[in-house]
Structures are given as structure tokens and as C-alpha cells.
Amino acid sequence: MDLSNRTVLIVGGTSGIGRELARRFAAAGSTVAVGGRSPEALSELAGEGFGTISIDVTDSASVASARDAVLARYPELDTVVTMPGIMLLEDLRDPAHFEAAATTIDTNLVGTIRVIDAFTPHLVRRGAGTFITVTSGIAFLPFPPMPTYAASKAAVHAYSEALRAQLDGTGVSVVELVPPAVATAGQEKVNPHALPLDDFATEVVQLLSEDPTPREILVKAALMHRWAERDGTYDDLVAQRSQALAMLPSREG
């Protein structure tokens, strides 16, 4: 994928990985707009020269309004990165976890579908373009304290595969980005061994720039997660990661 001269929308890009990807696309010569909910973050991004769009992926009317605003301002839009994601701890022994589970699915999975549905007709009409979905290494190697996060990202992986198959022949490609633990504000608290954001973004840009573009963008640190079952390490790794259940408030002490 040539990262220059593209017109890119990054939904969920107001912080962390999304914000850094916005900067990398812009540095490569692309026009970049960022969508999100935080007025403060959007204002900061506007100050950096990015286009900004207010969007709440859990609200269909907000998504439709954002789509109309984006396409009015950027009629040549050819790349949509959809990465809404919230990570919530859940203790499955407590039925009160359900609210967190429902919120996670509505944001991470259904939110992704809402965004894809909003922009598919435009990209298909163009006859060329790219969706970049964002899953997680946790989609392939669950982190037990965050069960619905893992499930939602596994679902986005399966959805991405089906979307790619259905869009075959339209000129619209589907690329799945599979981050491992990356040292953003949230991950630093959970995993002190998380990959530095700058290193991650550099490797992602290198992989995205390959010709042909890989269907899955797997930095080296994500390979352990993606291929755990194939490599026969899955059970041992899940057992290791299950030790983190001690971080749940109800299981402390």
C-alpha cells in the first residue's frame, strides 16, 4: 500500500495507536481526518492540522451524520480505519459484569460494523479503497481478566475475513491490524512489557507499505498470539495469562 496521497479517516483515533497512525499517514503525505468522541482530543488534533469529526460509534445517527460530514469534506476518501475499542475488566462470577460486556460488544464489534456499513457504499462506488480493521493479539490468545474484550476482537477478526470475501472483485480491500500489548496509557497499567508505541507504529508502517499489502498486519510481538494454537503453545500461555485474574478487585488478597 502506498501511504502517500491517500485520504484517510481514522475512527477511534483520538489517542494511542490511532493518533500515532494518523501522524504516520500524514508524515507519509496523506490527508488524514480523525473521528472520536472527546472534544478536547479533537481540538488538540485540529491544532496539529488534522481534520476532525465528532462520532459516537454506539449511536447510528451519529455515525450517519459523521459519514455525511466526512464525504462532504473529503469526497476522495479512499481509506477507512475503524478502531473503536474499550478494554474493561470483568469478573464472570459476578452477574453485574454484564453491563461491561454489553458496552464492550456495542462499542468494539457493533461500532465497527456501523462504521463499515456507513462507508461501504462510497468505497464500492469508487471501485477502489481500503478498510483497515483493528483487532488485537487478545483475539487469538485471550487475556482472562478481559473476556468480552477478547470475544469482541475475535468477532471483528471473523467479520473482517467475511467482509474481505464479500468485497472481492469490487476493488475494495480489507486489511486487519493485529496489535499486541502496546504502551499506550491504558496498556502501561496492565502490562509493563508492552511494546513502545513508536516501535509498533514504525513496524506497522513498514508492513503496510509492502506490495502486496499483507491481509493481516502482524508485528513480530504479535506473532506469539496469532499462532499460539498452531505452535502448540496456546494452553500454556493461557494458563500463564490466567495468573492476571488476581488483578480483579474481587480476587485481591
Backbone bond lengths (Angstrom), bond angles and torsions (degrees), N, CA, C in turn:
res aa  C-N    CA-C-N  psi(-1)  N-CA   C-N-CA  omega(-1)  CA-C   N-CA-C  phi
1 M - - - 1.456 - - 1.531 109.16 -
2 D 1.313 115.60 128.84 1.456 120.93 174.36 1.523 107.75 -80.81
3 L 1.330 117.18 115.95 1.461 120.70 -175.68 1.520 113.07 -83.99
4 S 1.333 117.28 -2.85 1.456 120.25 178.59 1.524 110.34 -93.64
5 N 1.306 115.80 152.51 1.468 122.27 175.15 1.519 113.66 59.99
6 R 1.326 117.33 27.08 1.450 120.29 172.78 1.528 108.54 -97.40
7 T 1.318 115.05 162.85 1.464 120.90 172.78 1.518 106.18 -117.58
8 V 1.320 115.34 112.83 1.461 121.83 -165.42 1.521 110.86 -119.20
9 L 1.321 115.85 135.43 1.463 122.34 168.82 1.518 107.87 -113.82
10 I 1.335 116.18 127.14 1.459 120.80 176.62 1.525 107.72 -114.45
11 V 1.325 115.98 109.43 1.462 121.58 -179.42 1.524 108.02 -92.48
12 G 1.331 115.51 123.34 1.451 120.23 -174.65 1.520 110.82 88.66
13 G 1.324 115.93 25.35 1.453 120.33 -173.15 1.517 114.95 -105.53
14 T 1.328 117.56 23.54 1.465 119.32 -175.08 1.525 113.31 -81.55
15 S 1.320 117.73 -8.33 1.466 119.91 179.74 1.523 109.19 -152.94
16 G 1.330 115.44 171.83 1.451 121.64 170.49 1.511 115.10 55.43
17 I 1.335 115.67 -132.30 1.458 121.82 -176.00 1.528 111.09 -60.24
18 G 1.320 117.56 -44.75 1.456 120.37 -177.54 1.514 112.68 -61.67
19 R 1.296 116.09 -43.17 1.466 120.17 -179.86 1.526 110.90 -64.13
20 E 1.345 115.89 -40.47 1.459 119.16 179.41 1.523 111.11 -68.62
21 L 1.330 117.20 -38.50 1.463 119.31 176.78 1.521 111.21 -64.00
22 A 1.324 116.64 -37.16 1.467 119.48 177.05 1.526 109.79 -58.88
23 R 1.309 116.08 -44.34 1.466 120.29 -179.99 1.530 110.85 -64.81
24 R 1.338 117.08 -39.08 1.465 119.48 -178.80 1.524 111.15 -68.92
25 F 1.330 118.29 -42.05 1.464 120.55 176.72 1.533 110.17 -61.14
26 A 1.328 116.18 -44.22 1.462 119.62 -179.60 1.524 111.26 -63.97
27 A 1.318 116.70 -41.16 1.464 120.67 179.92 1.524 111.28 -63.47
28 A 1.342 116.18 -28.76 1.462 120.52 179.82 1.523 112.37 -80.74
29 G 1.340 116.37 -9.52 1.457 119.27 176.65 1.514 115.25 112.03
30 S 1.330 117.40 9.77 1.460 120.45 179.79 1.526 111.59 -91.67
31 T 1.320 115.22 157.20 1.458 122.35 170.77 1.522 107.44 -88.19
32 V 1.335 117.41 128.50 1.457 120.70 -171.98 1.521 111.01 -128.56
33 A 1.324 115.11 131.60 1.452 122.23 170.32 1.524 107.71 -117.39
34 V 1.318 115.84 145.92 1.457 121.38 -178.57 1.519 109.34 -122.63
35 G 1.327 115.80 132.93 1.453 121.25 177.93 1.508 111.42 -112.33
36 G 1.331 116.40 142.09 1.455 120.72 178.02 1.511 110.81 -174.26
37 R 1.346 114.85 -175.75 1.464 119.91 -175.58 1.522 113.58 -100.75
38 S 1.320 117.90 -24.47 1.458 121.07 -172.03 1.526 111.95 -80.57
39 P 1.334 118.54 113.23 1.467 119.86 178.11 1.524 111.99 -60.55
40 E 1.326 116.41 -36.75 1.464 119.90 -179.29 1.527 110.66 -64.66
41 A 1.333 116.24 -47.35 1.468 119.54 -179.69 1.521 111.09 -65.23
42 L 1.321 117.42 -40.31 1.463 120.21 178.78 1.524 110.99 -63.66
43 S 1.330 116.28 -37.66 1.453 119.95 177.92 1.529 110.94 -64.37
44 E 1.331 116.52 -41.90 1.469 120.69 177.75 1.529 110.79 -61.74
45 L 1.328 116.09 -42.94 1.463 120.13 -179.46 1.525 111.33 -67.00
46 A 1.319 115.95 -37.83 1.470 119.34 176.05 1.525 109.88 -61.14
47 G 1.332 116.00 -36.43 1.452 120.20 177.23 1.515 113.08 -65.89
48 E 1.335 116.57 -23.62 1.464 121.01 176.19 1.526 112.18 -85.32
49 G 1.330 115.93 -4.40 1.454 119.57 178.00 1.516 115.39 100.53
50 F 1.331 117.08 5.95 1.459 119.61 178.69 1.523 110.84 -85.00
51 G 1.326 115.67 149.98 1.444 119.51 166.25 1.517 108.40 -70.79
52 T 1.307 118.03 146.55 1.466 120.43 -178.48 1.518 110.32 -131.97
53 I 1.315 114.79 143.77 1.453 122.42 -177.53 1.521 108.36 -135.89
54 S 1.323 116.86 126.99 1.462 120.52 173.98 1.523 108.83 -78.94
55 I 1.331 115.92 125.47 1.465 120.25 -179.15 1.515 110.12 -151.16
56 D 1.316 115.30 135.18 1.464 122.78 174.03 1.522 106.35 -116.74
57 V 1.335 116.63 109.01 1.458 119.72 -173.00 1.523 112.79 -70.22
58 T 1.338 118.00 -11.19 1.469 120.17 177.60 1.524 111.64 -87.05
59 D 1.333 116.96 0.34 1.461 122.29 -175.96 1.532 108.54 -124.16
60 S 1.322 116.71 110.44 1.462 120.76 -176.21 1.523 112.24 -59.52
61 A 1.334 117.24 -37.05 1.465 120.18 179.90 1.531 110.28 -66.67
62 S 1.323 117.02 -38.53 1.461 120.82 177.81 1.524 111.05 -64.45
63 V 1.330 116.26 -41.20 1.464 120.04 179.11 1.522 110.58 -64.21
64 A 1.323 117.35 -43.81 1.464 120.82 179.57 1.527 111.13 -63.76
65 S 1.327 116.97 -42.34 1.456 120.92 178.69 1.522 111.13 -63.78
66 A 1.342 116.16 -41.69 1.465 120.36 178.75 1.519 111.05 -64.58
67 R 1.325 116.61 -41.46 1.472 120.01 177.41 1.516 111.02 -58.12
68 D 1.322 116.32 -47.29 1.467 119.57 -178.31 1.525 110.66 -62.45
69 A 1.326 116.63 -40.24 1.460 120.18 -179.72 1.527 111.01 -67.23
70 V 1.321 116.13 -41.44 1.467 120.29 -179.90 1.521 110.93 -63.94
71 L 1.319 116.81 -48.07 1.462 119.56 -175.48 1.528 112.08 -70.68
72 A 1.338 116.44 -27.68 1.467 118.71 175.16 1.527 110.39 -68.61
73 R 1.320 115.92 -37.88 1.466 120.02 -177.43 1.526 112.14 -86.32
74 Y 1.339 116.05 -32.25 1.465 120.98 -175.58 1.531 109.80 -128.53
75 P 1.328 118.27 70.47 1.471 120.16 -177.10 1.521 113.05 -63.70
76 E 1.333 118.03 -18.47 1.464 121.04 178.87 1.532 112.22 -92.55
77 L 1.318 118.08 14.84 1.460 121.20 179.83 1.523 110.51 -49.57
78 D 1.344 116.62 125.96 1.458 119.69 -178.98 1.529 113.60 -128.81
79 T 1.330 117.50 -5.33 1.462 120.00 -177.90 1.523 109.31 -139.25
80 V 1.323 116.17 125.20 1.466 121.46 177.76 1.526 108.10 -121.32
81 V 1.325 114.60 118.47 1.464 121.12 175.94 1.516 106.99 -102.62
82 T 1.315 116.97 119.79 1.457 119.88 -178.12 1.523 108.90 -115.10
83 M 1.340 115.46 114.07 1.458 119.31 -173.90 1.524 113.19 -140.80
84 P 1.336 117.75 41.87 1.465 116.69 173.58 1.521 109.35 -63.95
85 G 1.312 116.73 135.77 1.461 117.60 -177.62 1.513 112.24 -162.13
86 I 1.324 116.27 124.79 1.457 120.97 170.73 1.525 107.55 -123.35
87 M 1.332 115.15 143.22 1.465 121.93 -179.11 1.519 107.92 -118.76
88 L 1.331 116.75 113.42 1.459 121.31 -177.70 1.526 110.34 -122.92
89 L 1.327 114.96 137.77 1.461 119.94 173.61 1.522 109.19 -72.30
90 E 1.336 116.23 143.57 1.467 120.99 177.78 1.516 109.51 -142.02
91 D 1.311 115.93 132.89 1.460 121.03 170.80 1.519 107.26 -101.68
92 L 1.308 117.03 107.87 1.463 121.22 -173.36 1.529 112.63 -71.03
93 R 1.316 117.72 -7.75 1.467 119.87 174.89 1.525 111.35 -80.82
94 D 1.328 116.30 -10.53 1.463 121.89 -178.56 1.524 108.52 -113.00
95 P 1.345 118.23 112.35 1.464 119.88 -178.07 1.526 113.87 -56.66
96 A 1.326 117.13 -17.39 1.463 119.44 179.98 1.527 111.96 -66.42
97 H 1.345 117.06 -10.27 1.470 119.31 178.93 1.524 111.80 -67.52
98 F 1.336 117.48 -16.31 1.464 119.79 -170.68 1.522 112.23 -59.01
99 E 1.318 117.49 -36.90 1.464 119.35 -179.74 1.522 110.88 -60.26
100 A 1.333 116.05 -42.21 1.467 119.94 177.48 1.521 110.46 -64.31
101 A 1.335 116.82 -39.72 1.459 120.59 179.80 1.528 110.88 -63.17
102 A 1.323 116.44 -45.94 1.467 120.33 -178.71 1.527 111.18 -64.33
103 T 1.325 116.85 -41.48 1.461 120.80 178.88 1.526 110.80 -63.52
104 T 1.326 116.03 -41.32 1.463 120.85 -179.28 1.519 111.31 -62.87
105 I 1.320 116.20 -46.12 1.468 119.99 -178.75 1.529 110.72 -66.72
106 D 1.328 116.69 -41.38 1.463 119.51 -178.58 1.524 111.11 -64.83
107 T 1.318 116.57 -34.43 1.467 120.10 -179.63 1.522 111.58 -81.93
108 N 1.317 116.43 -56.42 1.466 120.54 -169.69 1.520 113.39 -74.23
109 L 1.322 116.62 -43.23 1.468 120.38 -177.41 1.521 111.78 -94.11
110 V 1.329 117.00 -60.84 1.465 119.15 -175.61 1.531 110.27 -66.44
111 G 1.333 116.77 -34.40 1.459 119.43 176.00 1.516 112.14 -61.30
112 T 1.323 115.88 -41.89 1.464 120.38 176.70 1.527 110.62 -61.50
113 I 1.320 116.68 -43.87 1.465 120.27 179.99 1.530 110.96 -63.74
114 R 1.327 116.82 -40.88 1.471 119.64 178.91 1.531 110.79 -58.77
115 V 1.322 115.84 -44.01 1.470 119.16 -178.34 1.524 110.74 -67.16
116 I 1.318 116.89 -44.73 1.467 120.32 179.47 1.528 110.40 -60.88
117 D 1.331 116.69 -45.79 1.461 120.07 179.21 1.533 111.23 -59.56
118 A 1.331 116.26 -37.27 1.462 119.99 -176.74 1.522 112.20 -65.38
119 F 1.349 116.75 -35.51 1.459 119.66 -172.47 1.529 114.64 -106.79
120 T 1.324 118.28 -6.66 1.460 119.90 -179.91 1.534 112.48 -60.28
121 P 1.331 119.61 -46.84 1.475 117.89 -179.40 1.530 112.31 -58.27
122 H 1.314 117.70 -40.12 1.467 120.53 -179.95 1.525 111.17 -63.38
123 L 1.317 117.21 -48.51 1.467 119.73 -177.61 1.528 111.06 -66.75
124 V 1.327 117.02 -38.08 1.469 119.49 178.87 1.526 110.32 -65.89
125 R 1.331 117.11 -40.48 1.468 119.92 177.47 1.518 110.94 -61.55
126 R 1.334 117.02 -37.19 1.464 120.41 178.49 1.523 111.48 -65.74
127 G 1.312 116.05 -29.63 1.458 120.51 -176.85 1.517 113.21 78.06
128 A 1.346 115.82 11.16 1.459 120.61 179.80 1.523 108.38 -165.39
129 G 1.314 115.81 143.83 1.460 119.68 178.41 1.513 110.21 156.43
130 T 1.322 114.35 178.17 1.460 120.05 -176.46 1.518 110.80 -143.31
131 F 1.305 115.48 133.18 1.460 121.76 163.52 1.522 107.61 -97.97
132 I 1.322 116.76 133.46 1.458 121.19 170.26 1.518 106.77 -115.81
133 T 1.315 116.21 110.59 1.457 120.73 175.57 1.521 108.23 -92.84
134 V 1.316 115.97 154.50 1.462 120.48 -177.82 1.524 108.71 -123.71
135 T 1.321 114.66 118.11 1.464 119.60 178.56 1.523 108.07 -107.93
136 S 1.323 117.72 -126.62 1.463 121.09 -177.68 1.518 108.73 -175.10
137 G 1.334 115.74 151.81 1.457 118.16 170.23 1.517 111.54 -58.01
138 I 1.338 116.17 -27.71 1.468 121.13 -179.93 1.532 111.17 -67.66
139 A 1.325 117.86 -16.98 1.469 119.89 174.65 1.523 111.23 -65.16
140 F 1.329 116.15 -26.95 1.469 120.93 -174.81 1.530 112.73 -108.49
141 L 1.317 115.81 -19.32 1.460 121.20 179.55 1.527 106.61 -140.54
142 P 1.334 117.31 90.76 1.463 120.69 -169.72 1.527 113.44 -58.15
143 F 1.344 113.54 148.09 1.461 121.99 172.08 1.524 105.53 -105.62
144 P 1.333 119.02 102.61 1.461 121.92 -167.47 1.529 116.97 -53.10
145 P 1.340 120.94 -31.78 1.470 117.68 178.01 1.533 114.00 -68.63
146 M 1.340 117.97 -12.15 1.465 121.64 -178.82 1.530 109.35 -127.03
147 P 1.328 117.00 65.73 1.470 120.12 -171.62 1.518 114.43 -65.39
148 T 1.322 118.03 -41.44 1.455 118.63 -176.65 1.520 111.05 -76.57
149 Y 1.316 117.30 -29.88 1.462 118.99 173.09 1.527 109.44 -59.10
150 A 1.331 116.61 -47.26 1.464 120.60 178.89 1.527 110.42 -59.82
151 A 1.334 115.78 -45.46 1.465 119.74 -178.52 1.523 111.28 -63.66
152 S 1.329 116.83 -41.11 1.468 119.71 -178.30 1.521 111.05 -65.67
153 K 1.328 117.44 -39.04 1.455 120.15 -179.56 1.529 111.56 -74.04
154 A 1.336 117.15 -33.93 1.465 119.75 173.52 1.525 109.60 -62.83
155 A 1.328 116.19 -37.73 1.467 120.16 178.31 1.522 111.31 -66.91
156 V 1.324 117.96 -39.95 1.463 120.13 177.95 1.529 110.22 -64.58
157 H 1.340 117.37 -35.54 1.468 119.97 174.80 1.523 110.85 -59.32
158 A 1.341 116.54 -50.44 1.466 120.11 -179.26 1.528 110.70 -63.23
159 Y 1.321 116.53 -38.99 1.461 120.44 179.63 1.527 110.52 -65.11
160 S 1.324 116.40 -39.36 1.465 120.63 178.87 1.524 111.04 -62.42
161 E 1.333 115.88 -40.68 1.462 120.13 178.66 1.535 110.67 -62.17
162 A 1.333 115.86 -44.15 1.463 119.76 -179.86 1.525 111.25 -68.53
163 L 1.323 116.60 -39.51 1.464 120.44 178.19 1.524 110.41 -61.02
164 R 1.313 116.97 -43.53 1.465 120.90 179.15 1.528 110.30 -59.28
165 A 1.321 116.50 -43.50 1.462 120.35 -179.60 1.528 111.06 -64.78
166 Q 1.339 116.23 -42.14 1.463 118.88 -176.96 1.528 112.66 -72.21
167 L 1.337 116.83 -28.19 1.468 119.50 -179.57 1.526 112.83 -91.18
168 D 1.308 116.94 1.03 1.464 120.50 178.84 1.532 109.43 -57.57
169 G 1.314 115.56 130.16 1.456 120.47 179.29 1.513 114.22 93.23
170 T 1.340 117.36 -7.55 1.468 120.13 -179.78 1.528 112.53 -91.55
171 G 1.332 116.47 -12.63 1.456 120.19 -173.95 1.513 113.05 90.97
172 V 1.329 117.10 -3.97 1.467 121.72 179.93 1.521 108.55 -100.05
173 S 1.317 116.35 121.55 1.459 120.96 -179.54 1.524 110.48 -99.59
174 V 1.319 115.12 160.78 1.463 122.15 179.16 1.520 108.00 -127.55
175 V 1.309 115.72 120.43 1.460 122.72 179.99 1.522 107.50 -117.26
176 E 1.314 117.15 133.47 1.459 121.92 179.69 1.524 109.73 -108.20
177 L 1.315 116.25 122.28 1.462 122.17 175.97 1.518 108.24 -95.45
178 V 1.339 116.57 126.65 1.473 122.03 -174.55 1.536 109.12 -118.03
179 P 1.327 117.71 85.63 1.467 118.43 -179.59 1.528 112.23 -72.21
180 P 1.334 117.23 143.21 1.456 120.52 165.09 1.529 107.49 -82.96
181 A 1.315 118.49 -163.08 1.462 120.07 172.51 1.530 108.21 -66.86
182 V 1.319 115.80 122.58 1.463 121.86 -178.86 1.525 108.08 -120.25
183 A 1.306 116.50 141.53 1.469 121.74 -172.42 1.523 111.62 -77.19
184 T 1.329 115.08 71.32 1.450 121.89 167.48 1.523 106.51 -97.63
185 A 1.322 116.97 -179.94 1.466 119.70 -174.34 1.530 112.31 -57.57
186 G 1.339 116.59 -42.88 1.457 119.08 -178.40 1.516 113.42 -71.07
187 Q 1.324 116.66 -42.51 1.456 120.38 -174.83 1.525 112.53 -71.57
188 E 1.318 117.86 -29.76 1.456 119.92 -178.95 1.524 111.07 -59.38
189 K 1.335 116.28 -31.85 1.455 120.19 -179.66 1.527 111.12 -74.25
190 V 1.322 115.92 -33.93 1.460 120.63 -174.74 1.521 111.90 -85.92
191 N 1.328 116.14 -38.81 1.463 120.28 -171.74 1.526 110.94 -138.89
192 P 1.326 116.94 102.27 1.468 119.08 -179.85 1.527 113.32 -67.96
193 H 1.343 116.37 -10.78 1.464 120.62 -179.89 1.523 112.00 -97.72
194 A 1.324 116.61 13.24 1.466 120.67 -178.06 1.530 110.86 -61.18
195 L 1.323 114.31 149.10 1.464 121.57 -179.00 1.532 109.76 -68.44
196 P 1.336 118.16 132.01 1.472 119.30 176.89 1.531 111.21 -55.88
197 L 1.318 115.78 138.02 1.468 121.17 -175.51 1.524 111.73 -57.86
198 D 1.318 117.26 -42.12 1.459 120.35 -178.29 1.525 111.27 -63.12
199 D 1.333 116.89 -42.65 1.464 120.72 178.40 1.523 110.89 -63.85
200 F 1.326 115.41 -42.57 1.463 119.78 179.00 1.523 110.96 -60.40
201 A 1.329 116.35 -49.21 1.465 119.98 -176.79 1.523 111.60 -63.81
202 T 1.311 117.08 -37.98 1.465 120.06 178.48 1.523 110.62 -62.33
203 E 1.322 117.08 -43.68 1.467 120.64 -179.86 1.530 110.63 -67.67
204 V 1.328 116.85 -38.53 1.467 120.55 178.41 1.525 110.56 -61.82
205 V 1.318 117.28 -45.72 1.468 120.67 -179.74 1.526 110.79 -61.93
206 Q 1.320 116.69 -39.71 1.465 119.82 177.95 1.524 110.89 -61.82
207 L 1.323 117.04 -43.60 1.463 121.04 -179.18 1.532 111.28 -69.45
208 L 1.330 116.84 -42.82 1.466 120.00 178.84 1.526 111.53 -61.45
209 S 1.329 116.75 -30.61 1.474 121.42 -176.24 1.520 113.12 -79.80
210 E 1.338 117.44 -7.39 1.462 119.68 179.69 1.526 110.59 -66.68
211 D 1.306 116.08 153.88 1.458 122.14 177.97 1.534 108.52 -127.55
212 P 1.335 117.07 113.63 1.465 127.82 1.15 1.527 112.20 -75.16
213 T 1.316 115.35 157.45 1.455 120.72 177.86 1.526 109.16 -67.65
214 P 1.327 118.74 131.50 1.471 119.97 177.51 1.526 111.07 -60.18
215 R 1.309 116.41 146.88 1.467 119.98 175.46 1.515 111.43 -66.78
216 E 1.324 116.10 -32.93 1.464 121.38 176.53 1.519 108.22 -122.24
217 I 1.322 116.03 130.27 1.461 121.68 177.48 1.525 107.06 -93.58
218 L 1.330 114.80 103.98 1.457 122.15 -174.77 1.525 109.26 -118.77
219 V 1.321 116.49 102.12 1.456 118.77 173.47 1.526 107.75 -69.39
220 K 1.314 116.63 162.75 1.472 119.79 -174.10 1.523 112.05 -56.25
221 A 1.333 117.04 -38.62 1.460 120.32 -177.79 1.526 112.97 -67.92
222 A 1.347 117.53 -15.60 1.469 120.75 179.55 1.523 112.70 -90.39
223 L 1.324 118.05 -13.29 1.461 120.81 -174.61 1.525 111.76 -63.46
224 M 1.329 116.35 -36.65 1.463 120.18 178.74 1.522 111.08 -58.01
225 H 1.327 116.46 -40.52 1.459 120.85 179.75 1.533 111.01 -72.10
226 R 1.316 115.51 -49.18 1.468 120.04 -171.91 1.526 112.14 -62.01
227 W 1.318 116.80 -37.00 1.458 119.56 -171.74 1.529 113.49 -112.79
228 A 1.326 117.25 21.78 1.471 120.34 -177.18 1.532 111.77 -60.78
229 E 1.315 117.57 -44.66 1.470 119.39 -179.81 1.523 110.62 -65.48
230 R 1.312 117.43 -44.51 1.465 120.73 179.79 1.523 111.45 -61.79
231 D 1.323 115.74 -37.76 1.458 120.06 -175.20 1.523 113.61 -86.54
232 G 1.327 117.02 -2.45 1.457 119.93 177.51 1.518 114.56 77.19
233 T 1.327 116.72 16.67 1.468 120.38 -178.98 1.522 112.69 -104.51
234 Y 1.318 117.47 0.07 1.467 122.05 -170.28 1.526 112.35 -59.78
235 D 1.327 117.96 -52.99 1.464 120.59 -174.89 1.525 111.62 -61.28
236 D 1.310 117.13 -44.13 1.461 120.32 -179.64 1.524 111.22 -64.62
237 L 1.320 116.49 -40.92 1.457 119.68 -178.65 1.529 111.58 -69.23
238 V 1.328 117.83 -39.45 1.467 119.80 177.04 1.524 109.80 -63.65
239 A 1.330 116.74 -40.22 1.459 119.82 177.83 1.527 111.05 -61.54
240 Q 1.322 116.13 -41.95 1.469 119.45 177.69 1.520 111.06 -62.65
241 R 1.313 115.87 -44.55 1.458 120.48 -177.13 1.530 111.46 -70.83
242 S 1.342 116.50 -22.02 1.466 120.07 178.05 1.525 111.94 -67.96
243 Q 1.317 116.87 -19.40 1.468 119.12 176.84 1.528 110.99 -62.55
244 A 1.309 116.18 -22.64 1.461 120.34 179.28 1.522 113.05 -71.21
245 L 1.325 117.61 -8.72 1.468 119.44 176.53 1.521 111.53 -59.49
246 A 1.326 115.87 -20.25 1.459 119.94 178.11 1.521 111.40 -64.44
247 M 1.337 118.01 -16.01 1.462 120.38 179.90 1.522 112.29 -77.95
248 L 1.341 117.26 -12.87 1.460 119.38 177.32 1.530 108.86 -67.55
249 P 1.324 117.99 133.10 1.473 121.00 -176.23 1.529 113.29 -54.48
250 S 1.324 116.96 -36.40 1.475 119.76 -176.85 1.522 112.33 -74.01
251 R 1.338 117.42 -10.09 1.462 119.67 -176.95 1.524 112.56 -114.35
252 E 1.312 116.44 6.08 1.457 119.38 178.09 1.526 110.07 -70.07
253 G 1.317 114.77 144.46 1.470 119.95 177.60 1.487 112.94 75.52
